[in-house]
């Protein structure tokens, strides 16, 4: 879920829309991520609160998230190169 939320945020950061509109769009995108995962926003917030209170565990999760996002980016780069050839 965190990677999907991060990707949604990045898409909005790259879009040329106002900050207020971006917030509204992000909330809709985040809702779709929660729906896809079958998790309510209250359960997500409770989980996030737990990990914020346990920073070592949160650090492990974010390390894995960054690794996963980097791997996805590398795969996309390889696919793009293959398409260009």
KACOR-V290534 format. One record per helix or strand. SS is the DSSP state (alpha for helix, beta for strand). FROM is the first residue (numbers start at 1). LEN is the number of residues. If there is no record, write none. Layout:
BEGIN
SS & FROM & LEN
SS & FROM & LEN
END
This chain:
BEGIN
alpha & 2 & 13
alpha & 19 & 19
alpha & 41 & 13
alpha & 55 & 30
END
